[in-house]
Amino acid sequence: MYQFINMERLKGKVAIITGAARGMGESHAKEFIAQGAKVILTDLSEEAGKALAGQLGENAIFVKHDVTNPEQWAHVVEEAEKKFGPVNVLVNNAGILGPLAKTAELTEADYLKVCAINQHSVFYGMHAVVPSMIKAGIGSIVNISSIAGMVANYGFPNLAYVASKFAVRGMTKATAVEYGKNNIRANSVHPGFINTPMMVEATNEDGGDALAQIPLGRLAEAKEVSNLVLFLASDESSYISGAEHVIDAGMTAQ
């Protein structure tokens, strides 16, 4: 059983975290459980997801979930409410990088796949979860975008990824404005280069050329992003909504 420090910054929170079987999603889930939340972990990687939920204990359940499928989103919310009650935190974390291809080299199929997973899933998630948050009387939506949602030139050619992550930024703002009166906040998080399997697979085992672009000279650890996500999910950020939160060691400041 995973051992946690007894802290309760998320006591009373019921959270859905997508893409939770590894990488940043796994880190978010561990931090949320440590801070008193009840967490629904979702992912397509069933074996890893179930293993993590078992490690995290009775306040975590795993639901196999294709984030591009609206019907499966409805099932995830149903399972969350059945097990823990209305959902009041959503972390749209699932995403892919897609092929590192310039615009004219990008296939339509690859473009649509990246947008389906990175962008459309965020809409499906908010669409499914907002009614549950209204029932709960409070909600915090944290959408994981990227520095590619802030600047187009972030080191790799990838129009589909940039398009999807810019879209997430705008969708987050629209939702924050629409549901503020329902006590629902929405914020986007824009990580730079993080030491996760997705980043390593995209470059090489140590981050490769990415390091040369980072003022602090290192990749971030997933927990450093989780600290920000945790803050935005908690009531500590109760007056923060509709904003983008960049965590990139100064990359976009150059």
C-alpha positions in Angstrom: 0.0 0.0 0.0 1.3 3.5 -0.9 2.2 5.5 2.2 1.0 9.1 2.4 1.6 12.1 4.6 -1.7 12.9 6.3 -2.7 16.2 4.7 -6.2 17.2 3.6 -6.1 20.1 1.1 -8.6 18.2 -1.0 -10.8 16.7 1.7 -14.3 16.3 0.5 -13.3 16.5 -3.2 -14.3 13.9 -5.8 -12.0 14.1 -8.8 -11.8 12.5 -12.2 -8.3 12.4 -13.7 -7.9 11.2 -17.3 -4.7 9.6 -18.6 -4.0 8.6 -15.1 -2.1 5.3 -15.6 1.3 6.8 -16.1 3.2 10.1 -16.4 1.7 13.3 -15.2 -1.7 11.7 -14.6 -0.2 9.1 -12.3 1.5 11.8 -10.4 -1.6 13.9 -10.1 -3.6 10.9 -8.8 -1.0 10.2 -6.1 -0.9 13.8 -4.9 -4.7 14.0 -4.9 -5.1 10.9 -2.8 -2.4 12.1 -0.4 -4.4 15.3 0.1 -7.7 13.6 0.9 -9.5 13.4 -2.4 -11.5 10.5 -3.7 -10.2 9.9 -7.2 -11.5 8.2 -10.4 -8.5 7.3 -12.5 -9.3 6.7 -16.2 -7.1 5.5 -19.0 -7.0 3.0 -21.8 -4.1 1.2 -20.1 -6.3 -1.1 -18.0 -3.5 -3.2 -16.3 -1.5 -0.2 -15.2 -4.6 1.7 -14.2 -6.0 -1.0 -12.0 -2.6 -1.6 -10.4 -2.3 2.1 -9.5 -5.8 2.2 -8.1 -5.0 -0.8 -6.0 -1.8 0.9 -4.8 -3.7 4.1 -3.9 -6.3 2.3 -1.7 -10.0 2.6 -1.1 -10.3 6.2 -2.1 -9.3 5.4 -5.7 -11.1 3.5 -8.4 -10.1 2.8 -12.0 -12.4 3.0 -15.0 -11.2 2.0 -18.5 -12.0 5.0 -20.7 -11.6 6.2 -24.2 -11.7 10.0 -23.8 -12.9 10.5 -27.4 -16.1 8.6 -26.7 -18.9 10.7 -25.2 -20.8 7.6 -24.0 -17.9 6.4 -22.0 -17.6 9.9 -20.4 -21.2 9.5 -19.2 -20.3 6.1 -17.8 -17.3 7.5 -15.9 -19.4 10.2 -14.3 -22.0 7.6 -13.4 -19.4 5.4 -11.7 -18.0 8.3 -9.8 -21.3 9.4 -8.5 -22.3 5.8 -7.6 -19.0 5.3 -5.6 -18.2 8.7 -4.2 -21.0 11.2 -5.0 -21.1 14.3 -7.3 -17.9 15.2 -9.0 -16.3 18.5 -8.1 -12.9 18.3 -9.7 -12.0 17.3 -13.3 -8.5 17.1 -14.6 -8.4 16.7 -18.3 -4.9 15.3 -18.5 -5.1 12.7 -21.3 -3.2 13.6 -24.4 -0.8 12.7 -27.2 2.0 14.5 -28.9 1.4 13.1 -32.4 3.9 13.0 -35.2 6.6 15.7 -35.3 5.7 16.8 -38.8 5.5 20.1 -40.6 2.1 21.3 -41.8 2.5 20.1 -45.4 3.8 16.7 -44.2 1.0 16.1 -41.7 -1.7 13.6 -42.8 -5.4 14.4 -42.3 -5.7 11.2 -40.2 -3.0 12.2 -37.8 -4.3 15.8 -37.5 -7.8 14.5 -36.6 -6.5 11.9 -34.2 -4.5 14.5 -32.2 -7.4 16.9 -32.1 -9.8 14.1 -31.0 -7.7 13.1 -28.1 -6.3 16.5 -27.0 -9.2 18.8 -27.8 -12.5 17.1 -28.4 -12.0 15.0 -25.2 -11.8 18.2 -23.2 -15.2 19.2 -24.5 -16.7 15.8 -23.9 -15.3 15.8 -20.3 -16.6 19.2 -19.4 -19.9 18.5 -21.0 -20.3 15.3 -19.0 -19.0 16.6 -15.7 -20.5 20.2 -15.4 -24.0 18.9 -14.4 -22.4 16.8 -11.6 -20.5 19.9 -10.4 -23.7 21.9 -10.4 -25.2 19.2 -8.2 -22.2 19.4 -5.9 -22.5 23.2 -5.7 -18.8 23.7 -6.5 -16.4 22.7 -9.1 -12.8 23.1 -10.4 -11.9 22.1 -13.9 -8.1 21.9 -14.7 -7.4 21.4 -18.4 -3.8 20.3 -19.2 -2.7 22.3 -22.2 1.0 23.0 -23.0 3.4 25.7 -23.8 2.3 24.8 -27.3 -1.0 26.4 -26.4 0.9 29.7 -25.7 3.5 29.8 -28.5 3.7 28.0 -31.9 7.4 27.6 -31.9 8.2 25.4 -28.9 11.1 23.4 -30.4 9.2 20.8 -32.5 7.1 21.2 -35.7 3.7 19.9 -34.9 0.7 21.9 -36.2 -1.9 19.4 -34.8 -0.5 19.6 -31.3 -0.3 23.4 -31.3 -3.9 23.6 -32.7 -5.3 21.3 -30.1 -3.5 23.0 -27.2 -4.4 26.5 -28.2 -8.0 25.3 -28.5 -8.0 23.9 -24.9 -6.8 27.3 -23.7 -9.8 29.1 -25.3 -12.3 26.4 -24.3 -11.2 26.7 -20.7 -11.8 30.5 -20.7 -15.3 30.1 -22.3 -16.3 27.5 -19.7 -15.0 29.7 -16.8 -17.2 32.6 -18.0 -20.3 30.4 -18.6 -20.3 28.6 -15.3 -18.8 31.1 -12.8 -22.2 31.8 -11.4 -22.5 28.1 -10.6 -19.4 28.3 -8.5 -17.4 26.4 -11.1 -13.9 27.5 -12.0 -11.9 26.5 -15.0 -8.2 27.0 -15.6 -5.6 25.7 -18.0 -2.1 24.5 -17.2 0.7 24.9 -19.7 3.7 22.7 -19.0 7.0 22.9 -20.7 9.2 19.9 -21.1 8.4 17.3 -18.4 10.3 14.1 -17.6 7.5 11.7 -18.6 7.3 8.7 -20.9 5.7 10.8 -23.6 8.5 13.4 -23.6 11.2 10.8 -23.5 9.7 8.9 -26.3 9.5 12.1 -28.4 13.2 13.0 -27.9 15.6 10.5 -26.3 16.4 9.1 -23.0 17.5 12.3 -21.4 15.5 15.0 -23.2 18.0 15.6 -25.9 17.9 19.0 -27.6 15.1 20.1 -25.2 17.5 20.8 -22.5 19.3 23.5 -24.5 16.0 25.5 -24.7 15.3 25.5 -21.0 16.6 28.4 -18.9 16.7 26.3 -15.7 18.6 23.6 -17.7 16.6 20.6 -16.8 13.3 18.8 -17.5 10.6 19.2 -14.9 9.5 16.3 -12.8 5.8 15.4 -13.0 5.3 16.2 -9.3 6.2 19.8 -10.0 3.2 20.1 -12.3 1.1 18.1 -9.9 1.7 20.8 -7.2 0.2 23.4 -9.5 -2.8 21.1 -10.5 -3.4 20.4 -6.8 -3.5 24.1 -6.0 -6.0 24.8 -8.8 -8.2 21.9 -7.7 -8.2 23.0 -4.1 -10.2 25.9 -2.5 -6.9 27.7 -2.0 -7.4 29.0 -5.6 -11.0 29.9 -5.0 -10.7 33.3 -6.9 -8.7 32.0 -9.8 -10.6 31.1 -12.9 -10.4 31.5 -16.7 -6.6 31.8 -16.5 -3.6 30.1 -18.1 -0.9 28.9 -15.8 2.5 28.4 -17.4 5.0 26.0 -15.8 8.0 25.9 -18.1 11.1 27.1 -16.3 11.1 30.3 -18.4 10.9 28.8 -21.9 8.2 31.1 -23.1 9.9 34.1 -21.6 12.6 34.0 -24.2 
